[in-house]
Amino acid sequence: MKIKVLYVEDEPFLAKIVKESLESRSFEVALIADGARALEEFDRCRPDICVLDVMLPNRDGFSIGSEIRERDPDQPIIFLTARNQTQDVLKGFASGGNDYLKKPFSMEELIVRIENLLQLKKGLAQLPEAEEIRLGRYVFLPRRLELQLEGEARKLSHRETQLLEILARHRNYKVERKTILQEVWGDDSFFNSRNLDVYITKLRDYLRDDPDVQIITLKGVGYRFVVA
């Protein structure tokens, strides 16, 4: 069965190249140019992954991604944008994005990002249903992409889940940035390093209610995830 990609892009030349390249790799691509039609197409085709341009006519990619995330918390989403300022990256992840790719990009990079997200989703789906990791007052359920505190659950993205799993696996020990970047993103480029900073900030915010659970930055090295 072919992997279904919902691709929302209003630049005709780029859209044609990306669609044909993905289809040559046996992906099935639903291409939409109008942001206002994206959700309708999402409901129709039920894609395995969404690739959304940010700047679109009638509706922007961030608002589309946010609504897709509400409809399907497990849906992998990649945002494409010509901008890479920190506030744009933060907005993309806050809107439910799992990854963020800056234009211009190579097809090989896009395909690697797609495959990584799909592999992560598949791997999480194969974890035992009962698996849970206790982190101080928190209960981390990777299989369900959830972080619970006293019965209240916060839904995590795939990337947040993967990062928290790595930190939990190395709890109370040093874990290098390069190790995290290679395991989560597949390379340690500057842009991915910025993405990691964003995710660490988000996880710290999620864990702020228990002072005995901390992500400590080891400057120039990486992190130590301390669970007292």
N, CA and C atoms as a LAMMPS dump frame, in Angstrom:
ITEM: TIMESTEP
0
ITEM: NUMBER OF ATOMS
684
ITEM: BOX BOUNDS ff ff ff
-5.0000000000000000e+02 5.0000000000000000e+02
-5.0000000000000000e+02 5.0000000000000000e+02
-5.0000000000000000e+02 5.0000000000000000e+02
ITEM: ATOMS id mol type element x y z
1 1 1 N 0.844 -1.195 0
2 1 2 C 0 0 0
3 1 3 C 0.884 1.252 0
4 2 1 N 0.556 2.201 -0.874
5 2 2 C 1.354 3.412 -0.977
6 2 3 C 1.111 4.335 0.227
7 3 1 N 2.166 5.07 0.593
8 3 2 C 2.059 6.067 1.658
9 3 3 C 1.39 7.308 1.092
10 4 1 N 0.346 7.79 1.762
11 4 2 C -0.403 8.949 1.282
12 4 3 C 0.163 10.234 1.891
13 5 1 N 0.434 11.199 1.025
14 5 2 C 0.958 12.494 1.455
15 5 3 C -0.032 13.581 1.059
16 6 1 N -0.469 14.378 2.03
17 6 2 C -1.228 15.584 1.713
18 6 3 C -0.211 16.713 1.586
19 7 1 N -0.086 17.259 0.385
20 7 2 C 0.906 18.294 0.096
21 7 3 C 0.154 19.572 -0.275
22 8 1 N 0.321 20.622 0.533
23 8 2 C -0.359 21.891 0.3
24 8 3 C 0.683 22.941 -0.066
25 9 1 N 0.648 23.376 -1.325
26 9 2 C 1.674 24.283 -1.865
27 9 3 C 1.072 25.088 -3.022
28 10 1 N 1.284 26.415 -2.998
29 10 2 C 0.689 27.253 -4.045
30 10 3 C 1.684 27.713 -5.112
31 11 1 N 2.955 27.323 -4.99
32 11 2 C 3.924 27.652 -6.031
33 11 3 C 3.893 26.535 -7.078
34 12 1 N 3.337 26.786 -8.253
35 12 2 C 3.097 25.713 -9.239
36 12 3 C 4.341 24.94 -9.642
37 13 1 N 5.447 25.638 -9.877
38 13 2 C 6.657 24.96 -10.332
39 13 3 C 7.212 24.034 -9.251
40 14 1 N 7.316 24.554 -8.033
41 14 2 C 7.806 23.736 -6.921
42 14 3 C 6.873 22.575 -6.65
43 15 1 N 5.564 22.86 -6.654
44 15 2 C 4.58 21.814 -6.376
45 15 3 C 4.704 20.66 -7.364
46 16 1 N 4.889 20.994 -8.649
47 16 2 C 5.007 19.968 -9.688
48 16 3 C 6.242 19.094 -9.46
49 17 1 N 7.368 19.734 -9.146
50 17 2 C 8.613 18.993 -8.917
51 17 3 C 8.481 18.05 -7.722
52 18 1 N 7.982 18.59 -6.623
53 18 2 C 7.873 17.78 -5.399
54 18 3 C 6.888 16.635 -5.6
55 19 1 N 5.738 16.931 -6.183
56 19 2 C 4.724 15.879 -6.405
57 19 3 C 5.28 14.761 -7.283
58 20 1 N 5.904 15.119 -8.402
59 20 2 C 6.436 14.101 -9.307
60 20 3 C 7.574 13.318 -8.661
61 21 1 N 8.404 14.003 -7.885
62 21 2 C 9.515 13.316 -7.211
63 21 3 C 9.004 12.32 -6.178
64 22 1 N 8.007 12.718 -5.415
65 22 2 C 7.452 11.806 -4.418
66 22 3 C 6.749 10.625 -5.082
67 23 1 N 6.024 10.9 -6.143
68 23 2 C 5.328 9.813 -6.838
69 23 3 C 6.31 8.838 -7.483
70 24 1 N 7.476 9.34 -7.889
71 24 2 C 8.499 8.448 -8.454
72 24 3 C 9.081 7.528 -7.388
73 25 1 N 8.903 7.904 -6.104
74 25 2 C 9.358 7.059 -4.982
75 25 3 C 8.203 6.255 -4.397
76 26 1 N 7.123 6.147 -5.154
77 26 2 C 5.97 5.322 -4.772
78 26 3 C 5.093 5.918 -3.674
79 27 1 N 5.175 7.231 -3.475
80 27 2 C 4.223 7.898 -2.604
81 27 3 C 2.973 8.242 -3.41
82 28 1 N 1.842 8.305 -2.73
83 28 2 C 0.609 8.793 -3.345
84 28 3 C 0.386 10.212 -2.837
85 29 1 N 0.322 11.188 -3.742
86 29 2 C 0.308 12.599 -3.348
87 29 3 C -1.02 13.261 -3.7
88 30 1 N -1.644 13.868 -2.695
89 30 2 C -2.818 14.716 -2.914
90 30 3 C -2.33 16.157 -2.825
91 31 1 N -2.295 16.845 -3.948
92 31 2 C -1.76 18.206 -4.018
93 31 3 C -2.902 19.221 -3.992
94 32 1 N -2.802 20.182 -3.082
95 32 2 C -3.782 21.251 -2.95
96 32 3 C -3.033 22.584 -2.964
97 33 1 N -3.544 23.558 -3.73
98 33 2 C -2.886 24.858 -3.822
99 33 3 C -3.561 25.924 -2.958
100 34 1 N -4.802 25.694 -2.564
101 34 2 C -5.587 26.674 -1.827
102 34 3 C -5.711 26.241 -0.368
103 35 1 N -5.226 27.091 0.539
104 35 2 C -5.276 26.742 1.952
105 35 3 C -6.679 26.469 2.46
106 36 1 N -7.669 27.128 1.865
107 36 2 C -9.053 26.955 2.307
108 36 3 C -9.591 25.553 2.02
109 37 1 N -8.948 24.83 1.105
110 37 2 C -9.424 23.483 0.743
111 37 3 C -8.641 22.368 1.435
112 38 1 N -7.631 22.732 2.219
113 38 2 C -6.73 21.721 2.78
114 38 3 C -7.438 20.763 3.736
115 39 1 N -8.262 21.286 4.62
116 39 2 C -8.925 20.424 5.604
117 39 3 C -9.943 19.502 4.954
118 40 1 N -10.626 20.017 3.963
119 40 2 C -11.559 19.173 3.215
120 40 3 C -10.826 17.993 2.578
121 41 1 N -9.649 18.268 2
122 41 2 C -8.871 17.199 1.382
123 41 3 C -8.297 16.254 2.435
124 42 1 N -7.911 16.8 3.585
125 42 2 C -7.423 15.956 4.683
126 42 3 C -8.491 14.948 5.095
127 43 1 N -9.715 15.417 5.263
128 43 2 C -10.808 14.523 5.651
129 43 3 C -11.102 13.488 4.567
130 44 1 N -10.915 13.895 3.332
131 44 2 C -11.233 12.988 2.218
132 44 3 C -10.202 11.879 2.076
133 45 1 N -8.922 12.246 2.086
134 45 2 C -7.894 11.251 1.747
135 45 3 C -7.246 10.583 2.953
136 46 1 N -7.422 11.153 4.17
137 46 2 C -6.826 10.567 5.386
138 46 3 C -5.36 10.206 5.161
139 47 1 N -4.498 11.189 4.999
140 47 2 C -3.095 10.935 4.653
141 47 3 C -2.301 10.308 5.791
142 48 1 N -1.169 9.719 5.424
143 48 2 C -0.236 9.198 6.417
144 48 3 C 0.64 10.312 6.968
145 49 1 N 0.822 11.38 6.175
146 49 2 C 1.657 12.51 6.59
147 49 3 C 1.216 13.751 5.819
148 50 1 N 1.349 14.915 6.455
149 50 2 C 1 16.185 5.816
150 50 3 C 2.257 17.034 5.632
151 51 1 N 2.409 17.594 4.447
152 51 2 C 3.51 18.518 4.146
153 51 3 C 2.852 19.843 3.764
154 52 1 N 2.987 20.856 4.615
155 52 2 C 2.231 22.093 4.473
156 52 3 C 3.144 23.294 4.279
157 53 1 N 2.935 24.009 3.178
158 53 2 C 3.592 25.306 3.032
159 53 3 C 2.954 26.255 4.038
160 54 1 N 3.724 27.227 4.527
161 54 2 C 3.196 28.159 5.521
162 54 3 C 2.417 29.29 4.866
163 55 1 N 3.001 29.907 3.836
164 55 2 C 2.355 31.038 3.166
165 55 3 C 1.469 30.521 2.042
166 56 1 N 0.154 30.566 2.273
167 56 2 C -0.813 30.023 1.315
168 56 3 C -1.953 31.023 1.089
169 57 1 N -2.617 30.957 -0.063
170 57 2 C -3.786 31.809 -0.274
171 57 3 C -4.962 31.349 0.584
172 58 1 N -5.67 32.317 1.144
173 58 2 C -6.922 32.122 1.876
174 58 3 C -6.782 31.544 3.282
175 59 1 N -5.744 30.756 3.525
176 59 2 C -5.526 30.246 4.879
177 59 3 C -4.083 29.802 5.024
178 60 1 N -3.419 30.196 6.13
179 60 2 C -1.989 29.867 6.282
180 60 3 C -1.796 28.449 6.804
181 61 1 N -0.592 27.932 6.552
182 61 2 C -0.279 26.556 6.93
183 61 3 C -0.316 26.301 8.419
184 62 1 N 0.071 27.292 9.244
185 62 2 C 0.063 27.097 10.688
186 62 3 C -1.348 26.837 11.211
187 63 1 N -2.323 27.6 10.737
188 63 2 C -3.695 27.396 11.213
189 63 3 C -4.257 26.063 10.712
190 64 1 N -3.843 25.67 9.502
191 64 2 C -4.26 24.361 8.973
192 64 3 C -3.683 23.252 9.84
193 65 1 N -2.378 23.364 10.135
194 65 2 C -1.723 22.346 10.957
195 65 3 C -2.339 22.232 12.332
196 66 1 N -2.683 23.374 12.929
197 66 2 C -3.284 23.374 14.254
198 66 3 C -4.618 22.631 14.255
199 67 1 N -5.423 22.841 13.225
200 67 2 C -6.722 22.171 13.167
201 67 3 C -6.574 20.681 12.845
202 68 1 N -5.596 20.348 12.003
203 68 2 C -5.326 18.931 11.738
204 68 3 C -4.909 18.234 13.02
205 69 1 N -4.088 18.907 13.822
206 69 2 C -3.629 18.316 15.083
207 69 3 C -4.796 18.075 16.03
208 70 1 N -5.79 18.965 16.022
209 70 2 C -6.979 18.766 16.859
210 70 3 C -7.78 17.553 16.386
211 71 1 N -7.849 17.372 15.067
212 71 2 C -8.63 16.263 14.519
213 71 3 C -7.92 14.921 14.693
214 72 1 N -6.597 14.947 14.586
215 72 2 C -5.815 13.716 14.679
216 72 3 C -4.508 14.008 15.41
217 73 1 N -4.448 13.78 16.733
218 73 2 C -3.249 14.098 17.519
219 73 3 C -1.988 13.359 17.072
220 74 1 N -2.148 12.243 16.348
221 74 2 C -0.992 11.448 15.935
222 74 3 C -0.513 11.759 14.517
223 75 1 N -1.163 12.695 13.839
224 75 2 C -0.831 12.965 12.438
225 75 3 C 0.536 13.645 12.304
226 76 1 N 1.488 13.045 11.576
227 76 2 C 2.778 13.713 11.344
228 76 3 C 2.603 14.913 10.41
229 77 1 N 3.218 16.052 10.777
230 77 2 C 3.095 17.282 9.994
231 77 3 C 4.477 17.911 9.802
232 78 1 N 4.795 18.233 8.549
233 78 2 C 6.017 18.958 8.231
234 78 3 C 5.618 20.306 7.637
235 79 1 N 6.171 21.397 8.183
236 79 2 C 5.936 22.718 7.62
237 79 3 C 7.083 23.096 6.683
238 80 1 N 6.739 23.749 5.573
239 80 2 C 7.719 24.271 4.623
240 80 3 C 7.616 25.792 4.634
241 81 1 N 8.752 26.477 4.727
242 81 2 C 8.693 27.936 4.774
243 81 3 C 9.978 28.55 4.249
244 82 1 N 9.857 29.763 3.751
245 82 2 C 11.021 30.515 3.293
246 82 3 C 11.643 31.284 4.441
247 83 1 N 11.01 31.241 5.612
248 83 2 C 11.501 31.983 6.769
249 83 3 C 12.066 31.014 7.803
250 84 1 N 13.085 31.463 8.537
251 84 2 C 13.653 30.585 9.563
252 84 3 C 13.952 31.326 10.854
253 85 1 N 13.249 32.442 11.085
254 85 2 C 13.441 33.151 12.331
255 85 3 C 12.894 32.319 13.484
256 86 1 N 13.494 32.513 14.669
257 86 2 C 13.131 31.699 15.822
258 86 3 C 11.636 31.741 16.105
259 87 1 N 11.017 32.941 15.989
260 87 2 C 9.599 33.038 16.299
261 87 3 C 8.745 32.224 15.33
262 88 1 N 9.228 32.101 14.08
263 88 2 C 8.492 31.294 13.106
264 88 3 C 8.601 29.812 13.437
265 89 1 N 9.803 29.399 13.858
266 89 2 C 10.001 28.005 14.258
267 89 3 C 9.114 27.673 15.452
268 90 1 N 9.107 28.561 16.447
269 90 2 C 8.281 28.349 17.638
270 90 3 C 6.8 28.275 17.288
271 91 1 N 6.367 29.16 16.393
272 91 2 C 4.962 29.16 15.987
273 91 3 C 4.616 27.865 15.268
274 92 1 N 5.55 27.375 14.441
275 92 2 C 5.308 26.129 13.728
276 92 3 C 5.114 24.958 14.664
277 93 1 N 5.964 24.84 15.676
278 93 2 C 5.832 23.735 16.619
279 93 3 C 4.608 23.92 17.51
280 94 1 N 4.309 25.169 17.865
281 94 2 C 3.116 25.43 18.668
282 94 3 C 1.849 25.095 17.895
283 95 1 N 1.924 25.141 16.577
284 95 2 C 0.769 24.825 15.731
285 95 3 C 0.633 23.326 15.473
286 96 1 N 1.49 22.537 16.091
287 96 2 C 1.357 21.089 15.964
288 96 3 C 2.326 20.44 15.008
289 97 1 N 3.295 21.198 14.495
290 97 2 C 4.258 20.622 13.56
291 97 3 C 5.242 19.682 14.227
292 98 1 N 5.583 18.615 13.524
293 98 2 C 6.627 17.701 13.989
294 98 3 C 7.993 18.08 13.447
295 99 1 N 8.003 18.766 12.314
296 99 2 C 9.268 19.142 11.684
297 99 3 C 9.054 20.413 10.869
298 100 1 N 10.167 21.046 10.494
299 100 2 C 10.143 22.376 9.89
300 100 3 C 11.282 22.426 8.894
301 101 1 N 10.957 22.6 7.624
302 101 2 C 11.972 22.553 6.564
303 101 3 C 11.994 23.886 5.836
304 102 1 N 13.196 24.481 5.758
305 102 2 C 13.333 25.794 5.142
306 102 3 C 13.567 25.681 3.642
307 103 1 N 12.859 26.515 2.878
308 103 2 C 13.082 26.61 1.433
309 103 3 C 14.329 27.455 1.176
310 104 1 N 15.087 27.147 0.128
311 104 2 C 14.946 25.978 -0.748
312 104 3 C 15.486 24.723 -0.064
313 105 1 N 14.887 23.588 -0.363
314 105 2 C 15.315 22.322 0.227
315 105 3 C 15.533 21.312 -0.894
316 106 1 N 16.3 20.292 -0.597
317 106 2 C 16.504 19.228 -1.578
318 106 3 C 15.427 18.17 -1.399
319 107 1 N 15.088 17.48 -2.473
320 107 2 C 14.105 16.412 -2.375
321 107 3 C 14.585 15.304 -1.456
322 108 1 N 15.884 15.051 -1.475
323 108 2 C 16.42 13.997 -0.614
324 108 3 C 16.182 14.328 0.856
325 109 1 N 16.363 15.614 1.198
326 109 2 C 16.144 16.008 2.592
327 109 3 C 14.676 15.868 2.969
328 110 1 N 13.778 16.289 2.093
329 110 2 C 12.356 16.157 2.385
330 110 3 C 11.965 14.7 2.563
331 111 1 N 12.46 13.838 1.7
332 111 2 C 12.115 12.413 1.781
333 111 3 C 12.652 11.796 3.073
334 112 1 N 13.864 12.181 3.466
335 112 2 C 14.428 11.684 4.726
336 112 3 C 13.568 12.124 5.902
337 113 1 N 13.133 13.392 5.885
338 113 2 C 12.288 13.897 6.975
339 113 3 C 10.963 13.132 7.025
340 114 1 N 10.368 12.893 5.871
341 114 2 C 9.109 12.141 5.808
342 114 3 C 9.31 10.727 6.357
343 115 1 N 10.348 10.058 5.885
344 115 2 C 10.601 8.678 6.317
345 115 3 C 10.898 8.6 7.806
346 116 1 N 11.634 9.591 8.338
347 116 2 C 11.945 9.6 9.769
348 116 3 C 10.675 9.707 10.612
349 117 1 N 9.783 10.612 10.213
350 117 2 C 8.544 10.786 10.974
351 117 3 C 7.663 9.54 10.901
352 118 1 N 7.581 8.94 9.715
353 118 2 C 6.758 7.738 9.57
354 118 3 C 7.352 6.571 10.351
355 119 1 N 8.674 6.48 10.372
356 119 2 C 9.331 5.418 11.128
357 119 3 C 9.108 5.599 12.626
358 120 1 N 9.167 6.865 13.074
359 120 2 C 8.924 7.144 14.483
360 120 3 C 7.501 6.769 14.864
361 121 1 N 6.538 7.14 14.028
362 121 2 C 5.142 6.802 14.314
363 121 3 C 4.949 5.288 14.366
364 122 1 N 5.575 4.581 13.436
365 122 2 C 5.469 3.124 13.401
366 122 3 C 6.1 2.504 14.64
367 123 1 N 7.268 3.019 15.029
368 123 2 C 7.964 2.476 16.199
369 123 3 C 7.164 2.686 17.469
370 124 1 N 6.558 3.878 17.618
371 124 2 C 5.752 4.138 18.795
372 124 3 C 4.516 3.249 18.823
373 125 1 N 3.959 2.993 17.656
374 125 2 C 2.756 2.157 17.586
375 125 3 C 3.04 0.713 17.999
376 126 1 N 4.31 0.295 17.895
377 126 2 C 4.656 -1.085 18.211
378 126 3 C 5.067 -1.27 19.677
379 127 1 N 5.128 -0.167 20.44
380 127 2 C 5.469 -0.3 21.852
381 127 3 C 4.321 -0.976 22.602
382 128 1 N 4.62 -1.744 23.636
383 128 2 C 3.55 -2.377 24.401
384 128 3 C 2.586 -1.335 24.968
385 129 1 N 1.307 -1.647 24.938
386 129 2 C 0.286 -0.697 25.408
387 129 3 C 0.513 -0.294 26.852
388 130 1 N 0.983 -1.21 27.673
389 130 2 C 1.096 -0.939 29.105
390 130 3 C 2.381 -0.201 29.468
391 131 1 N 3.281 -0.002 28.531
392 131 2 C 4.563 0.593 28.868
393 131 3 C 4.394 2.008 29.387
394 132 1 N 4.991 2.265 30.548
395 132 2 C 4.986 3.602 31.108
396 132 3 C 6.323 3.86 31.788
397 133 1 N 6.722 5.12 31.811
398 133 2 C 7.979 5.517 32.423
399 133 3 C 7.659 6.551 33.487
400 134 1 N 8.028 6.276 34.719
401 134 2 C 7.752 7.212 35.813
402 134 3 C 8.913 8.196 35.942
403 135 1 N 8.557 9.473 35.923
404 135 2 C 9.531 10.557 36.023
405 135 3 C 9.08 11.488 37.14
406 136 1 N 9.526 11.208 38.381
407 136 2 C 9.05 11.987 39.517
408 136 3 C 7.549 11.85 39.649
409 137 1 N 6.848 12.982 39.652
410 137 2 C 5.385 12.971 39.77
411 137 3 C 4.703 12.673 38.445
412 138 1 N 5.472 12.625 37.396
413 138 2 C 4.907 12.42 36.057
414 138 3 C 4.894 10.942 35.674
415 139 1 N 3.961 10.595 34.807
416 139 2 C 3.926 9.28 34.163
417 139 3 C 4.005 9.538 32.661
418 140 1 N 5.034 9.007 32.034
419 140 2 C 5.263 9.185 30.597
420 140 3 C 4.827 7.917 29.882
421 141 1 N 3.879 8.069 28.929
422 141 2 C 3.346 6.93 28.181
423 141 3 C 3.696 7.104 26.707
424 142 1 N 4.862 6.598 26.281
425 142 2 C 5.294 6.783 24.888
426 142 3 C 4.316 6.219 23.876
427 143 1 N 3.731 5.057 24.185
428 143 2 C 2.804 4.413 23.247
429 143 3 C 1.604 5.303 22.936
430 144 1 N 1.188 6.072 23.932
431 144 2 C 0.019 6.945 23.778
432 144 3 C 0.409 8.398 23.52
433 145 1 N 1.722 8.675 23.428
434 145 2 C 2.22 10.034 23.214
435 145 3 C 1.659 10.976 24.275
436 146 1 N 1.776 10.551 25.547
437 146 2 C 1.196 11.322 26.642
438 146 3 C 2.165 11.5 27.794
439 147 1 N 2.039 12.642 28.457
440 147 2 C 2.727 12.901 29.707
441 147 3 C 1.643 13.231 30.723
442 148 1 N 1.538 12.415 31.779
443 148 2 C 0.467 12.588 32.75
444 148 3 C 1.002 13.132 34.065
445 149 1 N 0.216 13.978 34.684
446 149 2 C 0.514 14.509 36.016
447 149 3 C -0.77 14.458 36.831
448 150 1 N -0.756 13.584 37.847
449 150 2 C -1.892 13.442 38.755
450 150 3 C -3.208 13.238 37.993
451 151 1 N -3.144 12.359 36.993
452 151 2 C -4.347 11.978 36.255
453 151 3 C -4.678 12.844 35.064
454 152 1 N -4.037 14.01 34.943
455 152 2 C -4.281 14.887 33.804
456 152 3 C -3.229 14.631 32.734
457 153 1 N -3.685 14.458 31.5
458 153 2 C -2.785 14.06 30.412
459 153 3 C -2.506 15.222 29.469
460 154 1 N -1.243 15.354 29.076
461 154 2 C -0.836 16.286 28.033
462 154 3 C -0.42 15.457 26.825
463 155 1 N -1.008 15.758 25.666
464 155 2 C -0.648 15.051 24.439
465 155 3 C 0.669 15.602 23.912
466 156 1 N 1.593 14.702 23.559
467 156 2 C 2.891 15.089 23.014
468 156 3 C 2.935 14.825 21.518
469 157 1 N 3.771 15.573 20.824
470 157 2 C 4.019 15.286 19.415
471 157 3 C 4.956 14.091 19.318
472 158 1 N 5.102 13.551 18.128
473 158 2 C 6.033 12.429 17.922
474 158 3 C 7.447 12.844 18.3
475 159 1 N 7.86 14.025 17.868
476 159 2 C 9.233 14.472 18.122
477 159 3 C 9.458 14.711 19.607
478 160 1 N 8.477 15.298 20.298
479 160 2 C 8.596 15.489 21.743
480 160 3 C 8.716 14.147 22.455
481 161 1 N 7.928 13.183 22.011
482 161 2 C 7.966 11.846 22.608
483 161 3 C 9.323 11.198 22.406
484 162 1 N 9.856 11.308 21.202
485 162 2 C 11.15 10.695 20.918
486 162 3 C 12.243 11.33 21.76
487 163 1 N 12.228 12.662 21.867
488 163 2 C 13.25 13.353 22.645
489 163 3 C 13.152 13.01 24.127
490 164 1 N 11.939 12.992 24.66
491 164 2 C 11.777 12.663 26.076
492 164 3 C 12.179 11.225 26.359
493 165 1 N 11.942 10.326 25.406
494 165 2 C 12.387 8.935 25.58
495 165 3 C 13.906 8.853 25.683
496 166 1 N 14.6 9.6 24.841
497 166 2 C 16.071 9.586 24.874
498 166 3 C 16.568 10.113 26.214
499 167 1 N 16.004 11.233 26.656
500 167 2 C 16.422 11.806 27.938
501 167 3 C 16.118 10.854 29.089
502 168 1 N 14.938 10.223 29.049
503 168 2 C 14.562 9.295 30.112
504 168 3 C 15.48 8.076 30.144
505 169 1 N 15.897 7.639 28.959
506 169 2 C 16.788 6.49 28.861
507 169 3 C 18.157 6.796 29.474
508 170 1 N 18.546 8.068 29.414
509 170 2 C 19.847 8.491 29.949
510 170 3 C 19.695 9.27 31.251
511 171 1 N 18.601 9.068 31.948
512 171 2 C 18.328 9.892 33.137
513 171 3 C 19.507 9.859 34.107
514 172 1 N 19.8 11.051 34.631
515 172 2 C 20.892 11.271 35.59
516 172 3 C 22.282 11.058 35.001
517 173 1 N 22.358 10.89 33.694
518 173 2 C 23.644 10.78 33.012
519 173 3 C 23.719 11.841 31.9
520 174 1 N 24.917 12.143 31.488
521 174 2 C 25.125 13.095 30.399
522 174 3 C 24.701 12.474 29.067
523 175 1 N 24.014 13.259 28.236
524 175 2 C 23.727 12.839 26.87
525 175 3 C 24.12 13.999 25.954
526 176 1 N 24.945 13.71 24.967
527 176 2 C 25.482 14.763 24.113
528 176 3 C 24.45 15.245 23.098
529 177 1 N 24.537 16.542 22.768
530 177 2 C 23.636 17.115 21.753
531 177 3 C 23.751 16.342 20.444
532 178 1 N 24.978 16.015 20.076
533 178 2 C 25.192 15.331 18.803
534 178 3 C 24.471 13.989 18.781
535 179 1 N 24.486 13.289 19.899
536 179 2 C 23.789 12.005 19.994
537 179 3 C 22.294 12.184 19.772
538 180 1 N 21.725 13.205 20.422
539 180 2 C 20.294 13.462 20.269
540 180 3 C 19.965 13.838 18.832
541 181 1 N 20.755 14.745 18.257
542 181 2 C 20.489 15.21 16.895
543 181 3 C 20.563 14.068 15.886
544 182 1 N 21.549 13.196 16.036
545 182 2 C 21.683 12.072 15.114
546 182 3 C 20.53 11.093 15.267
547 183 1 N 20.11 10.872 16.502
548 183 2 C 19.058 9.873 16.74
549 183 3 C 17.673 10.393 16.349
550 184 1 N 17.422 11.687 16.576
551 184 2 C 16.091 12.239 16.326
552 184 3 C 15.953 12.788 14.91
553 185 1 N 16.974 13.545 14.455
554 185 2 C 16.871 14.195 13.151
555 185 3 C 17.717 13.551 12.048
556 186 1 N 18.67 12.716 12.44
557 186 2 C 19.494 12.057 11.427
558 186 3 C 20.738 12.836 11.05
559 187 1 N 20.881 14.081 11.516
560 187 2 C 22.108 14.845 11.304
561 187 3 C 22.165 15.979 12.319
562 188 1 N 23.351 16.58 12.478
563 188 2 C 23.535 17.617 13.496
564 188 3 C 23.747 18.989 12.867
565 189 1 N 22.96 19.306 11.836
566 189 2 C 23.074 20.594 11.169
567 189 3 C 22.662 21.721 12.113
568 190 1 N 23.045 22.939 11.763
569 190 2 C 22.718 24.107 12.583
570 190 3 C 21.209 24.259 12.74
571 191 1 N 20.469 24.077 11.66
572 191 2 C 19.026 24.278 11.733
573 191 3 C 18.382 23.246 12.65
574 192 1 N 18.803 21.993 12.558
575 192 2 C 18.264 20.97 13.451
576 192 3 C 18.65 21.248 14.898
577 193 1 N 19.838 21.816 15.088
578 193 2 C 20.269 22.179 16.431
579 193 3 C 19.343 23.241 17.024
580 194 1 N 18.907 24.185 16.193
581 194 2 C 17.951 25.192 16.65
582 194 3 C 16.618 24.529 16.994
583 195 1 N 16.207 23.563 16.189
584 195 2 C 14.976 22.822 16.476
585 195 3 C 15.06 22.138 17.843
586 196 1 N 16.22 21.55 18.13
587 196 2 C 16.419 20.879 19.416
588 196 3 C 16.246 21.867 20.566
589 197 1 N 16.79 23.061 20.424
590 197 2 C 16.637 24.083 21.471
591 197 3 C 15.16 24.367 21.739
592 198 1 N 14.382 24.447 20.662
593 198 2 C 12.944 24.711 20.795
594 198 3 C 12.264 23.584 21.572
595 199 1 N 12.59 22.354 21.225
596 199 2 C 11.958 21.213 21.887
597 199 3 C 12.359 21.105 23.355
598 200 1 N 13.621 21.379 23.662
599 200 2 C 14.071 21.338 25.061
600 200 3 C 13.288 22.361 25.88
601 201 1 N 13.094 23.563 25.32
602 201 2 C 12.324 24.603 26.004
603 201 3 C 10.899 24.132 26.272
604 202 1 N 10.289 23.479 25.284
605 202 2 C 8.928 22.99 25.453
606 202 3 C 8.851 21.904 26.528
607 203 1 N 9.797 20.958 26.52
608 203 2 C 9.773 19.891 27.521
609 203 3 C 9.981 20.445 28.923
610 204 1 N 10.86 21.426 29.056
611 204 2 C 11.059 22.049 30.375
612 204 3 C 9.753 22.667 30.88
613 205 1 N 9.018 23.284 29.973
614 205 2 C 7.742 23.877 30.356
615 205 3 C 6.75 22.795 30.792
616 206 1 N 6.721 21.686 30.083
617 206 2 C 5.805 20.591 30.433
618 206 3 C 6.139 19.994 31.804
619 207 1 N 7.427 20.025 32.162
620 207 2 C 7.884 19.368 33.392
621 207 3 C 8.047 20.337 34.56
622 208 1 N 7.577 21.56 34.409
623 208 2 C 7.869 22.607 35.39
624 208 3 C 7.182 22.392 36.741
625 209 1 N 6.141 21.549 36.804
626 209 2 C 5.394 21.38 38.047
627 209 3 C 6.061 20.443 39.046
628 210 1 N 7.151 19.822 38.673
629 210 2 C 7.895 18.976 39.614
630 210 3 C 9.353 19.433 39.63
631 211 1 N 9.773 20.162 40.668
632 211 2 C 11.155 20.672 40.727
633 211 3 C 12.217 19.578 40.812
634 212 1 N 11.788 18.351 41.1
635 212 2 C 12.742 17.237 41.165
636 212 3 C 13.018 16.622 39.8
637 213 1 N 12.364 17.143 38.766
638 213 2 C 12.596 16.676 37.398
639 213 3 C 13.107 17.871 36.592
640 214 1 N 14.368 17.81 36.15
641 214 2 C 14.974 18.951 35.466
642 214 3 C 15.824 18.505 34.287
643 215 1 N 15.796 19.314 33.23
644 215 2 C 16.712 19.128 32.104
645 215 3 C 17.8 20.183 32.246
646 216 1 N 18.99 19.751 32.613
647 216 2 C 20.105 20.667 32.869
648 216 3 C 20.996 20.758 31.635
649 217 1 N 21.271 21.971 31.203
650 217 2 C 22.149 22.181 30.046
651 217 3 C 23.605 22.092 30.472
652 218 1 N 24.372 21.264 29.797
653 218 2 C 25.814 21.168 29.994
654 218 3 C 26.442 21.932 28.841
655 219 1 N 26.82 23.172 29.074
656 219 2 C 27.242 24.083 28.02
657 219 3 C 28.332 23.483 27.147
658 220 1 N 28.065 23.486 25.839
659 220 2 C 29.033 22.989 24.872
660 220 3 C 29.072 21.47 24.781
661 221 1 N 28.25 20.793 25.572
662 221 2 C 28.285 19.316 25.595
663 221 3 C 26.92 18.715 25.261
664 222 1 N 25.923 19.038 26.09
665 222 2 C 24.608 18.432 25.886
666 222 3 C 23.721 18.673 27.09
667 223 1 N 23.115 17.594 27.62
668 223 2 C 22.139 17.736 28.693
669 223 3 C 22.289 16.61 29.715
670 224 1 N 21.819 16.896 30.909
671 224 2 C 21.65 15.849 31.92
672 224 3 C 20.197 15.943 32.394
673 225 1 N 19.46 14.852 32.245
674 225 2 C 18.064 14.798 32.652
675 225 3 C 18.044 14.242 34.072
676 226 1 N 17.788 15.126 35.039
677 226 2 C 17.863 14.763 36.449
678 226 3 C 16.465 14.44 36.966
679 227 1 N 16.332 13.238 37.515
680 227 2 C 15.085 12.815 38.156
681 227 3 C 15.446 12.387 39.555
682 228 1 N 15.099 13.21 40.546
683 228 2 C 15.489 12.934 41.935
684 228 3 C 14.68 11.783 42.511
